[in-house]
Amino acid sequence: MGRVYVDSCIIIYLLEGPASLRDTIRSAFQSRQGNRSIFCFSDLTRLECRVGPRQKADDNLLGLFDLFFISRDAESIPLTRKVFDLATELRAGFRLKTPDAIHLAAAINGECSELWTNDDRFGKAAGNQLLVKILP
């Protein structure tokens, strides 16, 4: 069993990306579900994922995102002061954008073993605290 922090872009690809990309991401999720992995996110992830459907007034797509976030394999990591303090250090030390620093800090504080993203800038900042897996 492992804890995987899933960056917003990966969830967006899973639910509304091109078919080939959705299939690739779905396969990654399915391969970890057999290991009883928990897919972690934060309220920042929820916000980023829900903006597009709200802008398009697409209630069906919004519902798909909301179902993802309440699934039994998903867990919310609270954005505490400790997360923001670490995000401050990551942003200052590695020049990450604020949202990226918050995502990485949430993953580290949430004791995740992996962070799934499409952004290779996380790797150096993550160091040996967790594995950054780049998904297409």
C-alpha distance (Angstrom), angle and dihedral (degrees) to the residues before:
residue distance angle dihedral
M1 . . .
G2 3.77 . .
R3 3.75 141.3 .
V4 3.79 115.0 -122.3
Y5 3.80 121.3 -171.0
V6 3.78 107.8 -148.3
D7 3.80 117.0 -151.7
S8 3.81 115.7 -136.2
C9 3.79 93.5 -109.7
I10 3.81 91.4 60.9
I11 3.81 93.0 53.1
I12 3.80 90.4 46.1
Y13 3.82 90.5 51.2
L14 3.81 89.7 47.9
L15 3.79 94.1 53.9
E16 3.78 105.7 30.0
G17 3.78 110.3 8.4
P18 3.80 125.8 113.3
A19 3.82 112.6 -67.0
S20 3.82 95.4 -105.6
L21 3.80 91.4 50.2
R22 3.81 92.4 46.0
D23 3.82 89.3 52.4
T24 3.81 92.4 50.6
I25 3.80 92.9 49.2
R26 3.82 92.5 43.0
S27 3.82 89.3 53.7
A28 3.81 90.8 52.4
F29 3.81 90.8 51.6
Q30 3.80 93.1 45.8
S31 3.80 92.5 50.1
R32 3.81 90.0 56.3
Q33 3.81 97.0 41.3
G34 3.79 89.4 68.0
N35 3.81 87.2 59.7
R36 3.82 90.1 53.2
S37 3.79 91.6 -114.5
I38 3.77 121.3 176.0
F39 3.80 116.1 -133.8
C40 3.79 109.0 -143.9
F41 3.78 131.0 -158.8
S42 3.80 139.5 159.1
D43 3.77 133.7 -131.4
L44 3.82 86.3 -98.0
T45 3.81 87.4 61.3
R46 3.81 90.3 50.4
L47 3.79 91.1 49.8
E48 3.80 94.0 49.1
C49 3.81 92.5 47.7
R50 3.79 95.8 46.2
V51 3.82 98.1 49.4
G52 3.83 96.5 76.9
P53 3.81 96.0 51.1
R54 3.82 90.5 45.7
Q55 3.82 91.6 50.8
K56 3.81 89.6 50.1
A57 3.81 91.9 42.6
D58 3.81 86.4 -127.9
D59 3.79 104.0 156.2
N60 3.81 92.8 175.4
L61 3.81 92.4 57.3
L62 3.79 91.0 42.9
G63 3.80 87.6 53.7
L64 3.81 91.1 53.0
F65 3.79 90.8 53.8
D66 3.80 91.4 46.8
L67 3.82 90.3 50.9
F68 3.80 90.1 52.5
F69 3.80 91.1 53.4
I70 3.81 93.9 51.5
S71 3.81 96.9 42.2
R72 3.79 117.9 124.2
D73 3.83 90.5 -115.2
A74 3.83 93.4 55.0
E75 3.79 128.7 83.8
S76 3.78 130.5 -175.3
I77 3.79 117.8 -133.2
P78 3.81 110.4 -149.0
L79 3.79 117.5 -121.6
T80 3.78 97.7 -128.0
R81 3.79 131.3 170.8
K82 3.81 87.4 -97.6
V83 3.83 89.8 57.9
F84 3.80 91.7 49.2
D85 3.82 92.2 47.1
L86 3.80 90.5 53.7
A87 3.81 90.5 43.6
T88 3.80 88.3 54.8
E89 3.80 90.4 54.4
L90 3.81 92.6 46.1
R91 3.79 92.6 47.9
A92 3.80 92.9 47.9
G93 3.79 95.9 41.8
F94 3.79 100.5 41.4
R95 3.81 102.6 21.7
L96 3.78 92.5 -121.8
K97 3.78 118.0 166.8
T98 3.80 111.6 -100.9
P99 3.83 96.0 -107.0
D100 3.81 91.2 47.9
A101 3.80 91.5 49.5
I102 3.81 89.8 50.8
H103 3.81 92.4 49.2
L104 3.81 92.3 49.7
A105 3.80 93.1 45.0
A106 3.81 90.6 49.5
A107 3.80 90.6 50.9
I108 3.80 92.4 49.6
N109 3.82 94.4 44.9
G110 3.80 90.0 44.6
E111 3.82 88.5 58.3
C112 3.78 93.3 -120.2
S113 3.78 117.6 169.4
E114 3.82 93.2 -154.1
L115 3.78 140.9 27.5
W116 3.80 116.9 -155.2
T117 3.79 115.8 -153.6
N118 3.79 143.3 132.9
D119 3.81 91.5 -127.2
D120 3.80 116.5 95.7
R121 3.83 92.3 -165.7
F122 3.81 90.8 83.7
G123 3.81 95.4 67.9
K124 3.79 100.9 75.7
A125 3.80 93.3 42.3
A126 3.81 91.9 49.0
G127 3.79 91.6 55.0
N128 3.79 109.3 173.0
Q129 3.81 94.7 -31.0
L130 3.81 93.3 96.5
L131 3.79 141.5 -13.0
V132 3.80 115.4 -96.2
K133 3.77 109.0 -148.7
I134 3.80 115.4 -163.1
L135 3.78 111.7 -148.2
P136 3.78 121.3 -170.4
